[in-house]
Amino acid sequence: QAQLVESGGGSVQAGGSLRLSCSASRYTDSWSCMAWFRQGPANEREGVAVFFAGGSTPYYADSVKGRFAVSLDSARNAVYLEMNDLKPEDAAMYYCAAGSSPTCRAVAVGQGLRQSDFGSWGQGTQVTVST
């Protein structure tokens, strides 16, 4: 399993931007997709974005469409989550998780993004958004 390390979190004002990074210890052929999840203090963990190693169109939750973007830096084996126009409701601990081929195929065809389907997780990075 890939070992994942998130970074890039911090505190910003509403309307600001952050770029989160998820570095994987193994090459991209060890995972088929990389998902970003977030969990606020009173919320369940929710999936917000998925990057597919095979080139499928990235998945975004409705709450972040048009504001967040995922991308891959293959040289660094890192997946980024670019977050723009941040809102107070975006404040959460953000986690990345590596998905296997069956999990990623399910997400790609719209069968849902469930944390229980992902086995490799990072430790999380905190995002705080102030008004």
Backbone as JSON Lines, residues from 0, in Angstrom:
{"i":0,"aa":"Q","n":[0.83,-1.18,0.0],"ca":[0.0,0.0,0.0],"c":[0.88,1.25,0.0]}
{"i":1,"aa":"A","n":[0.38,2.28,-0.66],"ca":[1.12,3.53,-0.69],"c":[1.05,4.2,0.67]}
{"i":2,"aa":"Q","n":[2.16,4.81,1.09],"ca":[2.18,5.63,2.29],"c":[1.94,7.06,1.84]}
{"i":3,"aa":"L","n":[0.99,7.72,2.47],"ca":[0.57,9.04,2.02],"c":[0.85,10.1,3.07]}
{"i":4,"aa":"V","n":[1.29,11.26,2.63],"ca":[1.55,12.38,3.52],"c":[0.94,13.64,2.93]}
{"i":5,"aa":"E","n":[0.01,14.25,3.66],"ca":[-0.61,15.5,3.21],"c":[0.15,16.69,3.78]}
{"i":6,"aa":"S","n":[0.1,17.78,3.05],"ca":[0.68,19.03,3.52],"c":[-0.01,20.18,2.82]}
{"i":7,"aa":"G","n":[0.26,21.4,3.29],"ca":[-0.26,22.58,2.62],"c":[-1.45,23.23,3.31]}
{"i":8,"aa":"G","n":[-1.94,22.62,4.36],"ca":[-3.04,23.24,5.07],"c":[-2.62,24.51,5.77]}
{"i":9,"aa":"G","n":[-3.6,25.26,6.24],"ca":[-3.31,26.5,6.93],"c":[-4.57,27.28,7.18]}
{"i":10,"aa":"S","n":[-4.37,28.53,7.54],"ca":[-5.49,29.4,7.87],"c":[-5.56,30.52,6.84]}
{"i":11,"aa":"V","n":[-6.73,30.69,6.24],"ca":[-6.92,31.74,5.24],"c":[-8.24,32.45,5.51]}
{"i":12,"aa":"Q","n":[-8.37,33.62,4.92],"ca":[-9.64,34.32,4.98],"c":[-10.56,33.81,3.87]}
{"i":13,"aa":"A","n":[-11.85,33.97,4.08],"ca":[-12.81,33.59,3.06],"c":[-12.46,34.28,1.74]}
{"i":14,"aa":"G","n":[-12.57,33.52,0.67],"ca":[-12.18,34.03,-0.64],"c":[-10.75,33.73,-1.02]}
{"i":15,"aa":"G","n":[-9.98,33.26,-0.07],"ca":[-8.58,32.96,-0.32],"c":[-8.38,31.59,-0.95]}
{"i":16,"aa":"S","n":[-7.11,31.23,-1.12],"ca":[-6.75,29.98,-1.79],"c":[-5.7,29.22,-1.01]}
{"i":17,"aa":"L","n":[-5.71,27.92,-1.19],"ca":[-4.68,27.05,-0.65],"c":[-4.44,25.92,-1.64]}
{"i":18,"aa":"R","n":[-3.25,25.38,-1.61],"ca":[-2.96,24.18,-2.4],"c":[-2.47,23.1,-1.46]}
{"i":19,"aa":"L","n":[-3.24,22.03,-1.39],"ca":[-2.86,20.88,-0.58],"c":[-2.08,19.9,-1.44]}
{"i":20,"aa":"S","n":[-1.16,19.22,-0.81],"ca":[-0.35,18.23,-1.51],"c":[-0.48,16.88,-0.82]}
{"i":21,"aa":"C","n":[-0.56,15.85,-1.62],"ca":[-0.58,14.48,-1.11],"c":[0.59,13.75,-1.77]}
{"i":22,"aa":"S","n":[1.61,13.45,-0.99],"ca":[2.78,12.77,-1.52],"c":[2.67,11.28,-1.22]}
{"i":23,"aa":"A","n":[2.89,10.49,-2.26],"ca":[2.81,9.04,-2.11],"c":[4.21,8.44,-2.13]}
{"i":24,"aa":"S","n":[4.41,7.46,-1.29],"ca":[5.73,6.87,-1.18],"c":[6.04,5.91,-2.31]}
{"i":25,"aa":"R","n":[4.99,5.52,-3.03],"ca":[5.2,4.58,-4.11],"c":[4.74,5.19,-5.43]}
{"i":26,"aa":"Y","n":[5.15,4.57,-6.51],"ca":[4.85,5.13,-7.82],"c":[3.35,5.05,-8.13]}
{"i":27,"aa":"T","n":[2.94,5.8,-9.12],"ca":[1.53,5.89,-9.45],"c":[0.95,4.56,-9.87]}
{"i":28,"aa":"D","n":[1.78,3.6,-10.28],"ca":[1.19,2.32,-10.68],"c":[0.75,1.51,-9.47]}
{"i":29,"aa":"S","n":[0.94,2.05,-8.26],"ca":[0.47,1.35,-7.08],"c":[-0.92,1.8,-6.67]}
{"i":30,"aa":"W","n":[-1.44,2.83,-7.34],"ca":[-2.8,3.24,-7.05],"c":[-3.49,3.67,-8.34]}
{"i":31,"aa":"S","n":[-4.8,3.54,-8.38],"ca":[-5.56,3.88,-9.58],"c":[-6.22,5.25,-9.48]}
{"i":32,"aa":"C","n":[-6.47,5.71,-8.29],"ca":[-7.01,7.05,-8.11],"c":[-6.62,7.55,-6.74]}
{"i":33,"aa":"M","n":[-6.59,8.84,-6.61],"ca":[-6.31,9.46,-5.32],"c":[-7.47,10.37,-4.99]}
{"i":34,"aa":"A","n":[-8.06,10.12,-3.84],"ca":[-9.22,10.9,-3.44],"c":[-8.87,11.85,-2.31]}
{"i":35,"aa":"W","n":[-9.55,12.96,-2.3],"ca":[-9.46,13.89,-1.18],"c":[-10.78,13.85,-0.43]}
{"i":36,"aa":"F","n":[-10.69,13.66,0.87],"ca":[-11.83,13.7,1.77],"c":[-11.62,14.81,2.77]}
{"i":37,"aa":"R","n":[-12.69,15.24,3.4],"ca":[-12.56,16.21,4.48],"c":[-13.54,15.89,5.59]}
{"i":38,"aa":"Q","n":[-13.17,16.33,6.77],"ca":[-14.03,16.09,7.93],"c":[-13.96,17.29,8.86]}
{"i":39,"aa":"G","n":[-15.1,17.93,9.04],"ca":[-15.22,19.02,9.98],"c":[-15.48,18.48,11.37]}
{"i":40,"aa":"P","n":[-15.45,19.35,12.39],"ca":[-15.58,18.9,13.78],"c":[-16.91,18.21,14.08]}
{"i":41,"aa":"A","n":[-17.95,18.57,13.37],"ca":[-19.26,17.99,13.67],"c":[-19.83,17.21,12.5]}
{"i":42,"aa":"N","n":[-18.95,16.9,11.53],"ca":[-19.45,16.28,10.3],"c":[-18.81,14.92,10.06]}
{"i":43,"aa":"E","n":[-19.49,14.14,9.24],"ca":[-18.89,12.9,8.78],"c":[-17.85,13.23,7.71]}
{"i":44,"aa":"R","n":[-16.95,12.29,7.5],"ca":[-15.95,12.48,6.47],"c":[-16.63,12.39,5.1]}
{"i":45,"aa":"E","n":[-16.38,13.39,4.26],"ca":[-17.0,13.43,2.94],"c":[-15.94,13.51,1.86]}
{"i":46,"aa":"G","n":[-16.23,12.89,0.75],"ca":[-15.31,12.95,-0.38],"c":[-15.54,14.23,-1.16]}
{"i":47,"aa":"V","n":[-14.46,14.9,-1.55],"ca":[-14.61,16.16,-2.27],"c":[-14.04,16.11,-3.68]}
{"i":48,"aa":"A","n":[-13.02,15.31,-3.92],"ca":[-12.42,15.28,-5.25],"c":[-11.64,14.0,-5.45]}
{"i":49,"aa":"V","n":[-11.56,13.58,-6.71],"ca":[-10.79,12.37,-7.04],"c":[-10.01,12.6,-8.33]}
{"i":50,"aa":"F","n":[-8.74,12.25,-8.29],"ca":[-7.9,12.26,-9.48],"c":[-7.7,10.82,-9.92]}
{"i":51,"aa":"F","n":[-7.95,10.56,-11.21],"ca":[-7.84,9.21,-11.75],"c":[-6.53,9.07,-12.52]}
{"i":52,"aa":"A","n":[-5.72,8.08,-12.14],"ca":[-4.43,7.89,-12.79],"c":[-4.59,7.52,-14.26]}
{"i":53,"aa":"G","n":[-5.7,6.89,-14.6],"ca":[-5.91,6.47,-15.97],"c":[-6.41,7.54,-16.91]}
{"i":54,"aa":"G","n":[-6.65,8.74,-16.38],"ca":[-7.03,9.86,-17.23],"c":[-8.51,10.18,-17.28]}
{"i":55,"aa":"S","n":[-9.34,9.47,-16.51],"ca":[-10.76,9.82,-16.48],"c":[-10.94,11.22,-15.93]}
{"i":56,"aa":"T","n":[-12.05,11.82,-16.31],"ca":[-12.36,13.17,-15.82],"c":[-12.41,13.15,-14.3]}
{"i":57,"aa":"P","n":[-11.73,14.09,-13.65],"ca":[-11.76,14.12,-12.19],"c":[-13.18,14.25,-11.65]}
{"i":58,"aa":"Y","n":[-13.37,13.71,-10.49],"ca":[-14.64,13.83,-9.79],"c":[-14.57,14.97,-8.77]}
{"i":59,"aa":"Y","n":[-15.65,15.74,-8.71],"ca":[-15.75,16.79,-7.69],"c":[-17.13,16.73,-7.06]}
{"i":60,"aa":"A","n":[-17.16,16.89,-5.76],"ca":[-18.44,17.04,-5.08],"c":[-19.09,18.34,-5.52]}
{"i":61,"aa":"D","n":[-20.41,18.36,-5.5],"ca":[-21.12,19.57,-5.95],"c":[-20.7,20.79,-5.14]}
{"i":62,"aa":"S","n":[-20.39,20.6,-3.89],"ca":[-20.06,21.73,-3.02],"c":[-18.75,22.41,-3.39]}
{"i":63,"aa":"V","n":[-17.91,21.76,-4.19],"ca":[-16.6,22.34,-4.52],"c":[-16.4,22.53,-6.02]}
{"i":64,"aa":"K","n":[-17.36,22.12,-6.83],"ca":[-17.22,22.26,-8.28],"c":[-17.0,23.71,-8.67]}
{"i":65,"aa":"G","n":[-16.05,23.92,-9.55],"ca":[-15.74,25.26,-10.0],"c":[-14.77,26.0,-9.1]}
{"i":66,"aa":"R","n":[-14.49,25.46,-7.92],"ca":[-13.57,26.12,-6.99],"c":[-12.33,25.29,-6.7]}
{"i":67,"aa":"F","n":[-12.47,23.98,-6.71],"ca":[-11.36,23.08,-6.4],"c":[-10.92,22.37,-7.68]}
{"i":68,"aa":"A","n":[-9.64,22.02,-7.71],"ca":[-9.11,21.28,-8.86],"c":[-8.02,20.32,-8.39]}
{"i":69,"aa":"V","n":[-8.03,19.11,-8.92],"ca":[-6.99,18.13,-8.59],"c":[-6.05,17.98,-9.78]}
{"i":70,"aa":"S","n":[-4.81,17.7,-9.47],"ca":[-3.82,17.5,-10.52],"c":[-2.71,16.6,-9.99]}
{"i":71,"aa":"L","n":[-1.93,16.07,-10.93],"ca":[-0.85,15.15,-10.59],"c":[0.5,15.77,-10.97]}
{"i":72,"aa":"D","n":[1.44,15.66,-10.08],"ca":[2.83,15.97,-10.38],"c":[3.56,14.63,-10.41]}
{"i":73,"aa":"S","n":[3.68,14.05,-11.59],"ca":[4.23,12.71,-11.69],"c":[5.7,12.65,-11.27]}
{"i":74,"aa":"A","n":[6.43,13.76,-11.47],"ca":[7.84,13.78,-11.08],"c":[8.0,13.64,-9.57]}
{"i":75,"aa":"R","n":[7.06,14.19,-8.84],"ca":[7.11,14.13,-7.39],"c":[6.17,13.07,-6.81]}
{"i":76,"aa":"N","n":[5.45,12.38,-7.69],"ca":[4.45,11.4,-7.25],"c":[3.53,12.03,-6.22]}
{"i":77,"aa":"A","n":[3.03,13.19,-6.55],"ca":[2.17,13.93,-5.64],"c":[0.89,14.33,-6.36]}
{"i":78,"aa":"V","n":[-0.19,14.32,-5.64],"ca":[-1.48,14.8,-6.15],"c":[-1.84,16.06,-5.37]}
{"i":79,"aa":"Y","n":[-2.19,17.09,-6.1],"ca":[-2.51,18.37,-5.5],"c":[-4.02,18.61,-5.49]}
{"i":80,"aa":"L","n":[-4.47,19.35,-4.49],"ca":[-5.83,19.85,-4.45],"c":[-5.74,21.37,-4.35]}
{"i":81,"aa":"E","n":[-6.01,22.02,-5.46],"ca":[-6.02,23.47,-5.5],"c":[-7.39,23.94,-5.07]}
{"i":82,"aa":"M","n":[-7.43,24.78,-4.05],"ca":[-8.7,25.23,-3.49],"c":[-8.77,26.74,-3.6]}
{"i":83,"aa":"N","n":[-9.75,27.21,-4.33],"ca":[-9.93,28.64,-4.54],"c":[-11.27,29.1,-3.98]}
{"i":84,"aa":"D","n":[-11.37,30.4,-3.78],"ca":[-12.62,30.99,-3.26],"c":[-13.1,30.21,-2.04]}
{"i":85,"aa":"L","n":[-12.24,30.02,-1.1],"ca":[-12.58,29.22,0.07],"c":[-13.66,29.87,0.9]}
{"i":86,"aa":"K","n":[-14.52,29.03,1.43],"ca":[-15.63,29.47,2.25],"c":[-15.49,28.91,3.66]}
{"i":87,"aa":"P","n":[-16.14,29.51,4.64],"ca":[-16.04,28.98,6.01],"c":[-16.45,27.51,6.1]}
{"i":88,"aa":"E","n":[-17.39,27.09,5.27],"ca":[-17.83,25.7,5.32],"c":[-16.8,24.73,4.73]}
{"i":89,"aa":"D","n":[-15.75,25.25,4.12],"ca":[-14.66,24.39,3.63],"c":[-13.68,24.03,4.74]}
{"i":90,"aa":"A","n":[-13.79,24.7,5.87],"ca":[-12.87,24.42,6.96],"c":[-13.04,23.0,7.45]}
{"i":91,"aa":"A","n":[-11.94,22.27,7.51],"ca":[-11.99,20.85,7.89],"c":[-10.58,20.3,7.93]}
{"i":92,"aa":"M","n":[-10.47,19.08,8.41],"ca":[-9.25,18.32,8.22],"c":[-9.37,17.62,6.88]}
{"i":93,"aa":"Y","n":[-8.36,17.77,6.05],"ca":[-8.38,17.18,4.72],"c":[-7.43,15.99,4.67]}
{"i":94,"aa":"Y","n":[-7.94,14.91,4.08],"ca":[-7.18,13.67,3.98],"c":[-7.11,13.24,2.51]}
{"i":95,"aa":"C","n":[-6.01,12.62,2.15],"ca":[-5.98,11.96,0.86],"c":[-5.98,10.45,1.09]}
{"i":96,"aa":"A","n":[-6.49,9.75,0.11],"ca":[-6.62,8.3,0.22],"c":[-6.42,7.68,-1.15]}
{"i":97,"aa":"A","n":[-5.66,6.6,-1.2],"ca":[-5.37,5.92,-2.46],"c":[-6.38,4.81,-2.7]}
{"i":98,"aa":"G","n":[-6.86,4.75,-3.94],"ca":[-7.87,3.76,-4.28],"c":[-7.36,2.69,-5.22]}
{"i":99,"aa":"S","n":[-7.91,1.49,-5.08],"ca":[-7.59,0.38,-5.97],"c":[-8.41,0.5,-7.25]}
{"i":100,"aa":"S","n":[-8.08,-0.34,-8.22],"ca":[-8.78,-0.28,-9.49],"c":[-10.29,-0.44,-9.37]}
{"i":101,"aa":"P","n":[-10.78,-1.46,-8.63],"ca":[-12.24,-1.6,-8.52],"c":[-12.91,-0.39,-7.86]}
{"i":102,"aa":"T","n":[-12.28,0.13,-6.83],"ca":[-12.84,1.3,-6.16],"c":[-12.91,2.48,-7.11]}
{"i":103,"aa":"C","n":[-11.84,2.7,-7.83],"ca":[-11.78,3.86,-8.71],"c":[-12.72,3.74,-9.89]}
{"i":104,"aa":"R","n":[-12.89,2.52,-10.41],"ca":[-13.85,2.33,-11.49],"c":[-15.25,2.66,-11.01]}
{"i":105,"aa":"A","n":[-15.57,2.27,-9.8],"ca":[-16.9,2.55,-9.25],"c":[-17.13,4.05,-9.13]}
{"i":106,"aa":"V","n":[-16.12,4.76,-8.66],"ca":[-16.26,6.21,-8.54],"c":[-16.4,6.84,-9.91]}
{"i":107,"aa":"A","n":[-15.61,6.38,-10.87],"ca":[-15.6,6.97,-12.21],"c":[-16.95,6.82,-12.91]}
{"i":108,"aa":"V","n":[-17.67,5.76,-12.61],"ca":[-18.96,5.55,-13.27],"c":[-20.13,6.02,-12.42]}
{"i":109,"aa":"G","n":[-19.82,6.76,-11.36],"ca":[-20.87,7.4,-10.59],"c":[-21.52,6.55,-9.52]}
{"i":110,"aa":"Q","n":[-20.8,5.53,-9.05],"ca":[-21.38,4.68,-8.02],"c":[-21.09,5.15,-6.61]}
{"i":111,"aa":"G","n":[-20.55,6.33,-6.49],"ca":[-20.38,6.9,-5.17],"c":[-18.95,6.89,-4.68]}
{"i":112,"aa":"L","n":[-18.66,7.81,-3.79],"ca":[-17.32,7.95,-3.22],"c":[-17.45,7.7,-1.72]}
{"i":113,"aa":"R","n":[-16.98,6.54,-1.27],"ca":[-17.14,6.12,0.12],"c":[-15.79,5.91,0.77]}
{"i":114,"aa":"Q","n":[-15.6,6.49,1.92],"ca":[-14.32,6.36,2.61],"c":[-14.01,4.91,2.93]}
{"i":115,"aa":"S","n":[-15.03,4.1,3.14],"ca":[-14.82,2.7,3.51],"c":[-14.17,1.9,2.39]}
{"i":116,"aa":"D","n":[-14.2,2.43,1.17],"ca":[-13.61,1.72,0.03],"c":[-12.12,2.0,-0.13]}
{"i":117,"aa":"F","n":[-11.59,2.91,0.66],"ca":[-10.19,3.32,0.53],"c":[-9.39,2.79,1.71]}
{"i":118,"aa":"G","n":[-8.26,2.13,1.4],"ca":[-7.49,1.49,2.46],"c":[-6.26,2.23,2.9]}
{"i":119,"aa":"S","n":[-5.73,3.13,2.07],"ca":[-4.49,3.85,2.41],"c":[-4.83,5.31,2.63]}
{"i":120,"aa":"W","n":[-4.5,5.81,3.81],"ca":[-4.84,7.18,4.19],"c":[-3.61,7.91,4.72]}
{"i":121,"aa":"G","n":[-3.61,9.22,4.51],"ca":[-2.62,10.06,5.15],"c":[-3.11,10.49,6.52]}
{"i":122,"aa":"Q","n":[-2.31,11.32,7.2],"ca":[-2.64,11.74,8.55],"c":[-3.53,12.99,8.58]}
{"i":123,"aa":"G","n":[-3.67,13.63,7.44],"ca":[-4.53,14.8,7.35],"c":[-3.78,16.11,7.48]}
{"i":124,"aa":"T","n":[-4.37,17.16,6.91],"ca":[-3.84,18.52,7.05],"c":[-5.02,19.44,7.29]}
{"i":125,"aa":"Q","n":[-4.87,20.35,8.23],"ca":[-5.98,21.18,8.68],"c":[-6.12,22.44,7.84]}
{"i":126,"aa":"V","n":[-7.35,22.73,7.45],"ca":[-7.68,23.96,6.73],"c":[-8.66,24.76,7.58]}
{"i":127,"aa":"T","n":[-8.32,26.0,7.83],"ca":[-9.17,26.91,8.6],"c":[-9.51,28.1,7.72]}
{"i":128,"aa":"V","n":[-10.79,28.46,7.67],"ca":[-11.23,29.59,6.85],"c":[-11.97,30.57,7.75]}
{"i":129,"aa":"S","n":[-11.49,31.77,7.81],"ca":[-12.1,32.78,8.66],"c":[-12.87,33.8,7.83]}
{"i":130,"aa":"T","n":[-13.88,34.4,8.44],"ca":[-14.68,35.4,7.73],"c":[-14.11,36.79,7.95]}
